[in-house]
Amino acid sequence: MAKIPTLKPRLATHAFAPRLQSSAADAGRVEARGTTAERGYGGWWQRESKAFREHYTGCVYCWLDGRSGPVELVDHLYPHGLRRDAQSRSQKALFRLKTYWLPSCHDCHRSFKAQIEAEGIEAIDALAIRLGLDPLADDELRRACLRALTRNK
Ligand SMILES: [Zn+2]
């Protein structure tokens, strides 16, 4: 079997790769994060997730499978379990942690990614490694993720 490529060295040449030109939206990112710290889904998310989706050219999970697919949503590699009516600090932190935001299509999110999540957090760690990312290390955030995974069952 061919060696599975990591994300970083091949970013520039693959279908899901970040677009090379930077935008005004990119420049505003850090600032936006600080000013809307108390919100979950809302203006911050609308703005940041849109900028993120526009930054990538394809679905990362399709890419893993050797296909090309559209960027239709931002997947949180580690599910956060955030709901409008119930937000803990760790859920919000996980929700906002862009390290684990990934460009995805609807089909992969419903099928491939849902299957990984059903297998549990170790399967998500393994997927992170396939993507060239360090698995989530923060204990508090891992507990938030585990709660989200349990609730999804
Ligand atoms: Zn896909």
Residues whose N, C-alpha, C, O or C-beta is under 5 A from the ligand:
A	BS01	ZN	C59 Y61 C62 G69 C105 C108
